[in-house]
Amino acid sequence: MNMDITRRWIYVMMTIGIVVLLMGLWQYLPQEFSSDAQQSEFIAWVSKRIVFPLLGAILIGVSLVMLKFVREVEDYTLLLRSELIQMSRSIEGVRNK
């Protein structure tokens, strides 16, 4: 079972999570607002400060969990394959006797 494509997608998702997290942390840098700025601009800025880091952390966490899951599936697949090879060898040994 080849999981290379799945791993690539997981790494892309992790990279996107890091970029989004950095964008959210960048929102915490001091920025100036003019006194005539609309309240909607200020609310959008504050919501970016909350949503981007949270979304980035969630994407990174999900991709790490998925990467661990893919590794476990690969390990179990290799274990199953080795057990099947061992069983087929034992069956062929019994047939040859």
C-alpha positions in Angstrom: 0.0 0.0 0.0 1.6 3.2 -1.1 0.8 6.3 1.0 3.1 8.8 -0.7 0.3 10.9 -2.2 -1.5 11.0 1.2 1.7 12.1 2.9 2.2 14.9 0.4 -1.3 16.2 1.0 -0.6 16.0 4.8 2.6 18.0 4.4 0.8 20.5 2.2 -1.9 20.9 4.9 0.8 21.3 7.6 2.5 24.0 5.5 -0.8 25.8 5.0 -1.4 25.6 8.8 2.0 27.1 9.5 1.4 29.9 7.1 -2.0 30.7 8.5 -0.6 30.6 12.0 2.2 33.0 11.1 -0.4 35.3 9.4 -2.4 35.3 12.6 0.6 36.0 14.7 1.5 38.8 12.3 -1.8 40.4 13.2 -0.5 40.9 16.7 2.1 43.4 15.5 1.2 47.0 16.4 -0.8 48.6 13.7 -2.2 52.1 13.4 -5.8 52.9 12.8 -7.1 56.3 12.0 -9.9 57.7 14.1 -12.3 57.7 11.2 -11.9 53.9 10.6 -15.1 52.1 10.6 -16.0 49.7 13.4 -16.3 46.9 10.9 -12.5 47.3 10.1 -11.6 47.1 13.7 -13.8 44.0 14.3 -12.3 42.3 11.2 -8.8 43.0 12.5 -9.7 41.6 16.0 -11.3 38.5 14.5 -8.3 37.8 12.3 -6.2 37.9 15.5 -8.3 35.2 16.9 -9.3 33.0 13.9 -6.0 32.8 12.1 -3.8 31.4 14.9 -6.6 29.1 16.0 -7.2 27.8 12.5 -3.5 27.3 11.9 -3.1 25.4 15.1 -6.0 23.2 14.2 -4.6 22.5 10.8 -1.2 21.6 12.2 -2.8 19.4 14.9 -5.0 17.5 12.4 -2.1 17.0 10.0 0.1 15.6 12.8 -2.7 13.2 13.8 -3.2 12.1 10.2 0.5 11.6 9.7 0.7 9.4 12.8 -2.4 7.4 11.5 -0.7 6.9 8.1 2.4 5.6 9.8 0.4 3.2 11.9 -1.4 1.9 8.8 1.8 1.4 7.0 3.3 -0.5 10.0 0.3 -2.7 10.2 0.3 -3.3 6.5 3.9 -4.4 6.6 3.2 -6.6 9.5 0.3 -8.2 7.8 2.3 -8.7 4.6 5.1 -10.5 6.5 2.6 -12.7 8.3 1.0 -13.6 5.0 4.4 -14.5 3.4 5.2 -16.6 6.5 1.9 -18.4 6.3 2.2 -19.1 2.5 5.7 -20.5 3.1 4.4 -22.8 5.8 1.5 -23.9 3.6 3.9 -24.6 0.7 6.2 -26.6 3.1 3.2 -28.8 4.1 2.2 -29.4 0.5 5.8 -30.4 -0.5 5.9 -33.1 2.2 
